């Protein structure tokens, strides 16, 4: 007999208390934080779905690795275990540790991207875009046609538009230093990219002599979707699919705080000897020696173990099913989400759900604030606050106004998930009373982290 219930493939042996607050307490806390959930104290958050980056629970094997870690400044055994794991999975020649993904991006773009150049991606995430733009280059998103429709159903809605990539390479042959592919496509709903699409982009780049890089934050989840949805891959293991993905690229950046199952860490992986030497020199300048790269030995150990744990089939089945379950519940209630549910998060379609709020009053941000006020749940806006601020200081409305509910790995149980659904069901009854917000203070870049807001009356 095969049962339908997907259970958590682990036992809980340690717990951390979470604190309930009243609605009045949450309103006060949010006001003190400038109506920005990023600036809330974590102790005032009941269910924290702000990000799945570095917020997961580590396994007993990861904790054991931390205890045996080597904290030598140079040439630590922990680095070589880390290097061996990354090489085994990715196949790349040069493995450069960094404290997280954005450091890998900064080093790579600092070495390979110049002012006036163009970097195409299926969809850049916020730090990727910012690290390109700070170089004076342009980050160009070329998602698959039709992906802007939040309600359309496609198995690989995270794909890159290959025809548009060809057009860019034809038009700006000497201006494209690299092409990037983000898997899964975070800014476009955590949607997966097909192996066929990755192969097409790789072949086109090879033909044109342009380096092809993978943003591999959620490579394991993407590999699982390929196994589930792409014909000819159903009998393959996730690690086998992952190895083929990496074999199609010239390098990768990785935030190991996602599918590395670690609280901190990342890497830059390369095959090009000269570029790797240049990147290591930049690493030493700001991150640390090439065998620790801003990480403690115990961080290197947790990543070395976590990369394999993220590829376990029982874990991936449980994780993807959890997200799908929430998506099914919300869809049945008539709450609009980006369809189909992605791998690591549910994306609420705030533009559709709160259609009475003008886009220039940031409906996604307003919804994230109400989600905290009413239920103590913290989530993040993926819309015009995050992506509307242009390098020249001008404002541009985003194609979509989303609120991301990102699920930390191995942290919350089914009752926590059902509570989130219940809060959203309540918000659906008061949605017409929700008001928009305006920005009262903001930095020059990546404003969503520290900007302050007020409600539009």
Protein Blocks (a to p, Z undefined) as FASTA:
>chain_A
ZZfbdcdfbdcfbdcddddddfklmmmmmmmnoopaklpcfklpfbdckbaghpaccdfk
lmmmmmmpcfbfbhpaklmmmmmmmmmmnopabdcddfblklmmmmmmmmmpcehiacdd
fbacfklmmmmmmnopacdddddehklpmkbccfblmbccfklmmmmmmmmmmlcfbdcd
ddddfknoopacdfklmmmmmmmmmmnopacdddfklmmmmmmmmmmmmghilmpcfklm
mmmmmmmpgbdcddfklmnopabdcddddfblklmmmmmmmmmmmnocfklnopafklmm
mmmmmmmmmmpmklmmmmmmmmmmmmmmmmmnopacdddddfkbccddfklmmmmbcfkl
ommlmmmmmmmmmnopacddddfklmmpcfkopacddfbdcddddddehkbcfklmmmmm
mmmmmmmmmmmmpccdddfbdcfbhkllmpccdddZZ
